[in-house]
Structures are given as C-alpha cells and as structure tokens.
Amino acid sequence: MKITFLGAAHEVTGSCTLLRLCEKNILVDCGMEQGADIYENCELPISPTEIDAIVLTHAHIDHSGKIPAMVAGGYKGPIYSTEATFRLCDIMLKDSAHIQEFEAEWRNRKAKRSGAEPYTPLYTMADTLQALCQFKYTGYEKDLSIFDDIKIRFSDAGHLLGSSSVYITYTEENVTKTLLFSGDLGNINRPLIRDPQFPTKADYVVIESTYGDRLHGERPDYISQLSKILQETFDRGGNVVIPSFAIGRTQELLYLIRNIKQQGCIKGHEGFPVYVDSPMAVEATNVYSSGMTDYYDSETLELLEKGIDPINFEGLSLSLTSEDSKLINEDKRPKVILSASGMCEAGRIRHHLKHNLWSEKNTILFVGYQSNGTIGRKLLDGALSVKLFGEEIVVNAKIENLAGISGHADKYMLINWLSTLEAAPQKVFINHGEDTVCDQFAETVTDKLGFEAIAPYSGDTYDLLSGECIEKAPIVKVTKKSDTKLRNEAIFAKLVAAGQRLMGIIKTYKNGSNKDIARFTDRINDLCDKYDR
C-alpha cells in the first residue's frame, strides 16, 4: 500500500497521483501542467500499460489533459468519473487534441525545411476518441467496486459541474483503509451547483490548497454588482463585453443575467440581448442545460420543477459560426457579449475588444483571474492602449472587475471541510497549491485541527500502512527561461490558438454548399502556399 505524488506537488497544475493498492496501479487524475513551472515533475515510474485504472476528479485540463496521452502510450483500462465530468471531457479533450495536432503540423513543416527531427504530438484526436470510449461513469454517493477489495465513491466537490472528491477504500493484509482525495473544492453559495459535500471518515486525506493562504472576504451581492454595471453602460448606449472562461464561469453568468431579467433590475432596456460567442462555451452550455439534475443545487432544481431553464432566457443568442460572430457587432443595440478566452489572449474575444475598447460608451467586465502579461491583466492595470491584430487600440471603454467570483474554496473553507471528519486522519497530504502556500497550509492544518499534515514534492512516496515516507525524490527546480524564449512561446501559443479557431470555422462548413467549401478551401491553400516555402 503506497502513494506516489507526481503532479501538482508544490505547484497548482498537473494533478497526478499514483496508488499501489492490492497489487493494482491506480492513477488519480492525469493532468497537464499549465502556466509557469517551479519544479521538475518526476516521470510516471511505470509504463501506461501497467496502469490498471484511472480515477478522475473533474474535467479541467490540469486534471484530465494527459489522459489521451496515456491511451497513446498503451493504456487500455477504465477511466472512472461522474457523468457530467465525462460529458465535459468530451468537449475539452477534443479541443486539446486539436491544439496538439495543429502544433505538430506547424512544427513538422518547420522541421522539414530545417532538416530537424520530426515532432510527435502528445496525442491525437484518435487517441482522444479512444480515451472517451474507456470512460465509465457513475453518480455521487454510490459505492463502486473497481477491483476485488477496492471500491471508490464520488462525493460532490462543488467546483465544477460533476466535480468530485473521491473516497478509495481498500483491504490489504486484512487491514481496511480509506484514502480521500478532495479534488478541487469549490467556493460556497455559487450559482447552479451545490456547495462541497463534507467528508465523513478517512485514514488519509489528500487536499488541495489553491487558496490555502487567503480569504475571499464577505460574499458580494453579484446581482446588484452586475445590474449596476449593465444599467450604467446601457444608459450610455454601450455594450458590456465580458471575457469569460467557456466552461463553468459563462454558465454562472447566464444564471445571474437570467435572474436580473426576471427581477426587472434593468430599467429602460428590459429586452437587452445577450450573446454567447464561443463554440466551446455553447457546447458546455448545452451540457449544463441537458437535464444534469443530479448535480444542481436546490434553487436550480426548484426552477426546473417550475419549467424554468436556469441559464436560458428570452434575448439569449448562442453564436457558433464566424458569420454569427461578425453579426454581433452589427447589432447596434446595447447588449452583453460573453466570449472566450477569459484572459483575452486568443479566441473571438479579441475581435470584440477591437470593436468596443475604443468607445467610452462601452464596458469591459472581467469575472476571473488575469495572469501577469496577458491582455486582460494589462487592461485591469490601466493600460492606455493594447495591440490587437497588429493594430494599437486605444482604451476608452470603462474597465470593471466583478469582485468575489472564485471557483475555489478559501483557507477557512478548506479547514472547515477537513474539520468535519469524524476522527483525525493518520496523515493529511497537501498538494495543488503554490510552492510556499502548500507548506503554509500544512502548518495551518496542524495548528487549527491538530492533524499531522505534510506537503510532499514530486516523486515522494509514502507507505499507506504506516504513513511514513519510504522514498524521497530529489527536488529539482525548473531552469528559468529567458525573456526571449518566454516571448517566443507566447507568440507561438497565439498562433496555435488562431489555428484552433480556424479548425472551429472549418467545422461549420460541413453542411455548407460545395461552392462555399471550395472557395474557402482555396483561400486556406493560398495562405498555406504563402508560408509553406
């Protein structure tokens, strides 16, 4: 019985933990690293063919994004999740595969010209489709026997539709133990989904610490905040443009806007139009609207019982094609535009910023974290202009930030979640937090609850009978990349995003006329001929 920490150890992303239980190898999450890395992660110490099962806490790419790579490496076993997690993975992993394939195509054209070795993508769309076939999903609070003497149970983590904490109960050498993974624990009192369910019994706990050093503060009145911004902007004759993450945040905002419309909070513009302009957000919105009643909170269930769709309303338009997107800016009525990406680095939001940033009538409203160096962060920091599509756009629009929206539990919520355990666990492992935060939160757990807590590094292995560390991996820091290399990677990331967008447009031509398809094909080939020299 042992546990090896591989990803999200003293870092926030790339969650991946290997268990050896009852002679079975089980991965809990298999995520991609996103953003800057601090430490080198240890490689999976065994072949993907030796993994017997994968248990997935939720669909976010930093927890699920490398599952198709496992399949590409020969993994043929089951992938256990909730149904909502599977349905969101169907969207997100396919999108990730498009990016992988586009990057490989671009690199291999360059390699062919330079004589360099060919580049193999992390995985392909075929790998992703196969991975999706290997999912086995179940509901919350249902014991599922995955092997002799090993069972799992998902509990609502309140972070994203279908997100889970996972109990893994196993019996080995006549000893029965329960290991609990928190997954990403959600903030409380959020639209649509329930609060995290409190834990019961566990011998060992692995808990995230994303906000383990901070508090969200008093819960804001989101409807009042948002109504005020909408009213003031519409009265100026302007648009409210909201850069929003496609899955989760967009649907929460639709829930709030539906409430605003129903309560008549906006005067003089009661029928204001709302556009969701992101193909991925549209797909995710359809998942949220497709009867996922097992995952909704009581308020949402009450609405459904009354025949009210919680995130659909009169005046809502879902934009799929590029033509749909262009028509939004031809609509001269004051309106709301929700578009991805959430940090303004790629996607259709950049077009909407180009059309709206220059006018003092409009408002750009941020509803999520903006990383340093992104256009979103620059706007929040008061930039006077930003460059979009090679053109300098002056910032005259009002820049607003909807305070208090977060998808993660804060420090006190995490402590409160742990405090409901019926007995002190043998050990608490802290992961999924920034370097110093993991250690700080481990100290907080011990100080506040008296639980023995530790923040392992990548490669550290613990015995799950004694709770002792049996293998300590060397701590290797990532060599800091030069500013030039970081800039080159950022520019290339934008190119990949542009290619991803092009693939989305190509899909919309599937049922188009042969004439239109041929014309569009010629334009793409002309562009390829220009650069493929």
C-alpha positions in Angstrom: 0.0 0.0 0.0 1.7 3.2 -1.1 1.1 6.6 -2.7 3.4 8.5 -5.0 2.9 12.2 -5.8 3.8 13.1 -9.4 2.0 16.3 -10.3 0.6 19.4 -8.6 3.2 18.9 -5.8 4.2 22.4 -4.6 2.5 23.6 -7.8 -1.1 24.4 -8.8 -1.5 22.4 -12.0 -0.7 19.0 -13.5 -2.5 16.9 -10.9 -1.4 13.3 -10.9 -1.1 10.7 -8.1 -0.1 7.1 -8.4 -1.5 4.5 -5.9 -0.3 0.9 -5.5 -3.1 -0.9 -3.7 -3.9 -4.7 -3.6 -1.3 -5.2 -6.4 -3.1 -2.8 -8.6 -1.8 0.5 -10.0 -4.3 3.3 -10.0 -3.9 6.9 -11.1 -6.0 9.7 -9.5 -6.1 12.4 -12.2 -3.7 12.8 -15.1 -3.5 16.5 -15.8 -1.4 18.9 -17.9 0.8 21.5 -16.4 -0.4 25.0 -17.3 1.5 28.2 -16.8 5.0 28.6 -15.3 6.5 25.6 -13.6 8.7 25.8 -10.5 9.8 22.1 -10.1 10.6 19.3 -12.5 7.9 16.7 -12.2 9.0 13.1 -11.9 8.0 10.8 -14.8 5.4 8.1 -14.2 7.6 5.3 -12.8 5.8 2.6 -14.7 4.5 2.1 -18.3 0.9 3.3 -19.1 0.3 -0.4 -20.0 0.9 -1.2 -16.3 -1.8 1.1 -15.0 -5.0 -0.7 -14.1 -7.4 2.2 -13.6 -7.7 6.0 -13.8 -10.0 7.8 -11.4 -10.8 11.4 -12.5 -12.0 14.1 -10.1 -13.2 16.6 -12.7 -12.9 17.7 -16.3 -10.5 20.7 -16.1 -7.4 20.2 -18.3 -5.0 20.4 -15.4 -6.6 17.2 -14.0 -7.7 15.4 -17.2 -5.5 16.7 -20.0 -2.9 13.9 -20.3 -5.4 11.0 -20.3 -5.3 10.7 -24.1 -1.5 10.6 -23.8 -1.9 7.6 -21.5 -4.0 5.9 -24.1 -1.5 6.8 -26.8 1.1 5.1 -24.6 -0.9 1.9 -24.4 -3.3 2.4 -21.5 -6.4 0.3 -22.1 -8.1 0.3 -18.7 -11.2 2.1 -17.4 -11.5 5.8 -16.6 -13.9 6.4 -13.7 -15.7 9.7 -13.3 -19.1 11.2 -12.9 -21.4 11.5 -16.0 -21.1 15.3 -16.1 -17.3 15.1 -16.0 -17.3 12.6 -18.9 -19.6 15.0 -20.9 -17.4 18.0 -20.3 -14.2 15.9 -21.1 -15.8 15.1 -24.4 -15.6 18.8 -25.2 -12.4 19.8 -23.5 -10.2 16.8 -24.5 -11.3 17.1 -28.2 -10.3 20.7 -28.1 -7.0 19.9 -26.6 -6.4 17.3 -29.3 -7.0 19.9 -32.0 -4.3 22.0 -30.4 -1.8 19.1 -30.2 -2.3 18.2 -33.8 -2.1 21.8 -35.0 1.2 22.3 -33.1 2.6 19.1 -34.5 1.7 20.1 -38.1 3.3 23.5 -37.7 6.5 22.1 -36.1 6.9 19.4 -38.7 6.7 21.9 -41.6 9.4 23.9 -39.9 11.4 20.7 -39.2 11.1 19.6 -42.8 12.7 22.8 -44.0 15.5 22.8 -41.5 16.2 19.0 -41.5 15.3 18.6 -37.9 13.8 15.5 -36.3 10.0 15.2 -36.8 7.8 16.2 -33.9 5.2 13.8 -32.5 2.2 15.3 -30.8 1.5 14.4 -27.2 -1.7 12.8 -28.5 -4.1 12.9 -31.5 -7.8 13.1 -32.0 -7.9 9.4 -32.5 -6.2 8.9 -29.1 -8.8 11.2 -27.5 -11.8 9.4 -29.1 -10.4 6.1 -27.8 -10.0 7.6 -24.3 -13.6 8.8 -24.3 -14.7 5.2 -25.1 -12.9 4.0 -22.0 -14.8 6.2 -19.6 -17.1 4.5 -17.1 -19.2 7.0 -15.2 -21.4 6.8 -12.1 -23.3 9.1 -9.7 -22.5 10.7 -6.4 -22.5 8.7 -3.2 -22.6 5.3 -4.9 -20.0 2.7 -3.9 -18.4 1.2 -7.0 -16.2 -1.9 -6.8 -13.4 -1.4 -9.3 -11.3 -4.4 -8.2 -11.5 -7.1 -5.6 -11.0 -5.3 -2.2 -11.0 -1.9 -3.8 -14.0 0.4 -4.1 -14.5 4.1 -4.9 -17.2 6.6 -4.1 -17.6 10.1 -5.6 -18.8 13.0 -3.5 -19.8 16.5 -4.8 -16.8 18.8 -4.6 -18.8 21.9 -5.6 -16.1 23.2 -8.0 -17.5 22.5 -11.5 -20.4 20.5 -12.8 -19.7 16.9 -11.9 -16.6 17.7 -9.9 -15.8 15.2 -7.2 -14.0 14.3 -4.0 -13.1 10.6 -4.2 -13.1 8.0 -1.4 -10.9 5.0 -2.2 -11.5 2.2 0.3 -9.2 -0.9 0.1 -8.4 -4.0 2.1 -4.9 -5.5 2.1 -3.2 -7.8 4.5 -6.5 -7.9 6.5 -6.3 -4.1 7.0 -9.0 -1.8 5.6 -8.2 1.8 5.0 -9.9 4.8 3.3 -8.0 7.3 1.3 -9.8 10.6 0.4 -8.9 12.9 -2.4 -10.6 16.3 -2.1 -10.2 17.2 -5.7 -10.6 20.9 -6.3 -13.0 22.1 -3.6 -15.5 24.8 -4.7 -16.5 28.2 -3.2 -19.8 28.2 -1.4 -23.2 29.7 -2.5 -22.3 29.7 -6.2 -24.9 29.6 -8.9 -26.2 26.3 -10.3 -24.0 23.8 -8.4 -24.1 22.6 -4.8 -21.7 23.5 -2.1 -18.9 20.9 -1.5 -20.2 17.9 0.5 -18.4 17.5 3.8 -16.3 14.4 4.4 -17.0 11.6 6.8 -14.3 9.1 7.6 -10.8 8.8 6.1 -7.5 7.4 7.2 -5.6 9.6 4.8 -6.6 12.8 3.1 -5.1 14.5 0.0 -6.4 18.1 -0.1 -5.8 20.9 -2.5 -4.5 24.3 -1.3 -5.0 26.7 -4.2 -6.4 29.4 -1.8 -4.8 28.0 1.3 -3.2 31.3 2.3 -6.1 33.7 1.6 -9.8 34.5 2.3 -12.4 35.6 -0.2 -13.9 38.0 2.3 -17.6 38.8 2.6 -19.7 37.4 -0.2 -20.7 40.1 -2.6 -24.1 40.7 -4.0 -23.3 39.6 -7.5 -26.8 40.5 -8.9 -26.6 44.1 -7.6 -23.0 44.5 -8.8 -23.7 43.2 -12.2 -27.1 45.1 -12.5 -25.4 48.4 -11.7 -22.7 47.8 -14.4 -25.3 46.8 -17.0 -27.6 49.7 -16.2 -24.9 52.4 -16.4 -23.4 51.0 -19.6 -26.8 50.6 -21.4 -27.8 54.1 -20.3 -24.7 55.4 -22.2 -25.8 53.4 -25.2 -22.9 51.0 -24.9 -22.1 47.3 -24.7 -20.9 45.2 -21.8 -18.2 42.8 -23.1 -17.3 40.0 -20.7 -14.1 37.9 -21.4 -15.2 34.6 -19.7 -13.9 31.1 -19.4 -16.0 28.9 -21.6 -16.9 26.1 -19.1 -18.3 27.0 -15.7 -17.9 30.8 -15.5 -20.0 31.5 -18.6 -22.9 29.4 -17.4 -22.8 31.0 -13.9 -23.1 34.4 -15.5 -26.0 33.3 -17.7 -27.7 32.2 -14.4 -27.1 35.7 -12.9 -28.3 37.5 -16.0 -31.5 35.4 -16.2 -32.2 36.5 -12.6 -31.5 40.1 -13.4 -34.0 39.9 -16.3 -36.6 38.1 -14.3 -36.4 40.5 -11.4 -36.6 43.6 -13.7 -33.4 45.0 -12.4 -32.6 46.9 -15.6 -34.8 49.8 -16.4 -35.4 51.1 -19.9 -33.6 48.2 -21.6 -35.7 45.3 -20.4 -35.2 43.2 -23.5 -31.5 43.7 -23.8 -29.8 41.0 -25.9 -27.1 38.6 -24.6 -24.7 36.8 -26.9 -22.5 33.8 -26.0 -19.8 33.9 -28.7 -17.6 30.8 -28.1 -18.2 27.4 -29.7 -16.8 25.6 -26.6 -19.0 27.7 -24.3 -22.0 26.9 -26.4 -21.3 23.2 -26.2 -20.8 23.4 -22.5 -24.0 25.5 -22.0 -25.9 22.7 -23.9 -24.4 20.2 -21.4 -25.5 22.3 -18.4 -29.0 22.6 -20.0 -29.4 18.9 -20.7 -31.0 17.6 -17.5 -28.0 17.2 -15.3 -30.3 17.3 -12.3 -28.1 15.2 -10.0 -25.5 18.0 -10.0 -27.7 21.1 -9.4 -28.3 22.9 -6.1 -31.8 23.2 -4.6 -32.5 26.6 -6.1 -31.8 25.3 -9.6 -33.9 22.2 -9.0 -36.8 24.4 -7.9 -36.6 26.4 -11.2 -36.6 23.2 -13.2 -39.6 21.9 -11.4 -41.4 25.1 -12.4 -40.4 24.5 -16.0 -37.8 27.3 -16.0 -34.4 26.8 -17.7 -31.9 28.4 -15.2 -29.5 29.5 -17.9 -31.7 30.2 -20.9 -33.9 33.2 -21.4 -35.5 35.5 -23.9 -32.9 37.5 -25.7 -30.1 34.9 -25.4 -28.3 34.0 -28.7 -25.6 31.3 -29.0 -23.0 32.0 -31.6 -21.3 29.1 -33.3 -20.0 30.3 -36.7 -17.7 33.1 -37.6 -20.6 34.7 -39.5 -22.7 34.6 -36.4 -19.8 36.3 -34.5 -19.4 39.1 -37.1 -23.1 39.9 -37.0 -22.9 40.6 -33.2 -21.0 43.8 -33.8 -23.5 44.8 -36.5 -26.3 44.8 -33.8 -26.3 48.4 -32.6 -28.5 47.8 -29.6 -26.8 48.0 -26.1 -26.0 44.3 -25.3 -24.0 41.8 -23.4 -21.3 39.8 -25.2 -19.8 36.8 -23.4 -16.8 35.5 -25.2 -13.6 33.4 -24.7 -10.8 33.4 -23.9 -11.2 34.6 -20.3 -7.8 36.4 -20.3 -8.2 37.9 -23.8 -5.1 36.1 -25.2 -6.9 34.2 -28.0 -10.3 33.5 -29.5 -13.2 35.7 -30.5 -13.0 38.0 -27.5 -10.1 39.8 -29.3 -12.4 40.8 -32.1 -15.0 42.1 -29.7 -12.3 44.1 -27.8 -11.2 45.6 -31.1 -14.8 46.8 -31.8 -15.5 48.0 -28.3 -12.4 49.2 -26.4 -12.1 52.5 -28.3 -15.5 53.8 -27.3 -16.2 55.4 -23.9 -19.8 54.2 -24.1 -18.7 50.5 -23.6 -17.6 48.5 -20.5 -15.2 45.6 -20.5 -16.1 43.5 -17.4 -13.6 40.9 -16.0 -15.0 38.0 -14.0 -12.0 35.9 -13.3 -8.3 35.8 -12.6 -6.0 37.5 -15.1 -2.4 36.3 -15.3 0.5 38.7 -15.5 1.4 39.6 -19.0 -2.0 38.9 -20.5 -4.1 41.5 -22.3 -6.7 41.1 -19.5 -4.1 41.9 -16.8 -2.9 44.9 -18.8 -6.4 46.3 -19.1 -7.1 45.8 -15.4 -3.8 47.5 -14.6 -4.9 50.6 -16.5 -3.2 50.2 -20.0 -4.0 53.2 -22.2 -3.9 51.0 -25.3 -3.4 47.4 -26.3 -2.3 45.8 -29.6 -4.8 43.6 -31.3 -4.2 42.0 -34.7 -1.2 44.3 -35.2 -3.2 47.4 -34.5 -2.9 49.6 -31.5 -6.3 50.1 -30.0 -6.9 53.0 -27.6 -8.7 52.1 -24.3 -11.6 54.5 -23.8 -14.1 51.9 -22.5 -14.7 51.6 -18.8 -12.8 48.6 -17.3 -14.6 46.8 -14.5 -14.0 43.8 -12.3 -16.8 41.7 -10.7 -15.3 41.2 -7.3 -15.5 38.0 -5.3 -16.2 35.4 -8.0 -13.9 32.4 -7.4 -14.3 28.7 -8.2 -12.1 27.6 -5.3 -12.6 27.3 -1.5 -10.6 29.7 0.5 -8.4 28.9 3.6 -11.2 28.8 6.1 -13.5 26.8 3.8 -10.7 24.2 3.4 -10.2 24.0 7.1 -13.9 23.8 7.7 -14.2 20.9 5.2 -11.4 19.0 7.0 -12.8 19.7 10.4 -16.0 17.6 9.8 -14.0 14.3 9.7 -15.3 12.1 12.4 -11.8 11.3 13.6 -8.3 12.7 13.0 -6.8 11.1 9.8 -3.5 9.3 10.1 -2.0 12.0 7.8 -3.1 14.9 5.6 -1.2 15.4 2.3 -1.3 19.0 0.9 -1.0 19.5 -2.8 -2.4 21.7 -5.7 -1.0 25.0 -4.3 1.8 27.4 -5.0 5.2 26.4 -3.6 5.1 28.3 -0.3 1.3 28.0 0.1 1.4 24.2 0.3 3.8 24.4 3.3 1.9 27.3 4.9 -1.4 25.4 4.6 0.1 22.3 6.1 1.1 24.3 9.1 -2.4 25.8 9.3 -4.0 22.3 9.3 -1.8 21.2 12.1 -2.2 24.4 14.1 -6.0 24.7 13.7 -7.0 21.0 13.8 -4.1 19.1 15.3 -3.8 16.9 12.2 -0.4 15.7 11.1 0.0 17.4 7.7 2.8 17.5 5.1 3.3 18.9 1.6 5.1 16.3 -0.5 7.2 17.1 -3.5 7.0 15.3 -6.9 8.3 11.8 -6.6 7.8 11.4 -2.9 6.3 8.1 -1.9 4.5 7.2 1.3 3.6 3.9 2.9 -0.2 3.8 3.4 0.0 1.4 6.3 2.5 3.3 8.5 2.0 6.7 6.9 5.8 7.1 6.7 7.8 8.4 3.7 9.6 5.5 2.1 11.2 7.3 -0.8 12.2 11.0 -1.0 12.8 12.2 -4.5 15.4 14.9 -5.3 13.9 18.4 -5.5 14.8 19.9 -8.9 13.8 23.4 -9.8 13.0 24.3 -13.4 15.6 26.5 -15.0 14.2 29.9 -15.6 13.5 30.6 -19.2 14.9 33.7 -20.8 12.5 36.6 -21.6 13.1 36.0 -25.3 12.1 32.3 -25.0 9.0 33.2 -23.0 8.1 35.8 -25.6 8.6 33.3 -28.4 6.5 30.7 -26.6 3.7 33.3 -26.0 3.7 34.3 -29.7 3.6 30.6 -30.8 0.7 30.0 -28.3 -1.2 32.7 -30.1 -0.6 31.1 -33.4 -1.8 27.7 -32.1 -4.9 29.4 -30.8 -5.5 31.0 -34.2 -5.2 27.6 -35.8 -7.6 26.2 -33.3 -10.1 28.9 -34.2 -9.6 28.1 -37.9 -10.4 24.4 -37.2 -13.6 25.6 -35.5 -14.6 27.6 -38.5 -13.8 24.7 -40.9 -16.2 22.5 -38.9 -19.1 25.0 -39.6 -18.6 24.4 -43.3 -19.6 20.7 -43.0 -23.1 21.3 -44.3 -22.3 24.3 -46.5 -22.6 24.4 -50.2 -19.9 22.9 -52.4 -19.2 26.3 -53.9 -18.6 27.9 -50.5 -16.5 25.0 -49.3 -14.4 25.1 -52.5 -13.9 28.9 -52.2 -12.9 28.6 -48.5 -10.5 25.7 -49.3 -8.8 27.7 -52.0 -8.3 30.6 -49.6 -6.7 28.3 -47.0 -4.5 26.7 -49.5 -3.4 30.1 -50.8 -2.4 31.1 -47.3 -0.5 27.8 -46.8 1.3 28.2 -50.1 2.4 31.7 -49.0 4.1 30.4 -45.8 5.0 26.8 -46.6 8.1 27.6 -48.6 
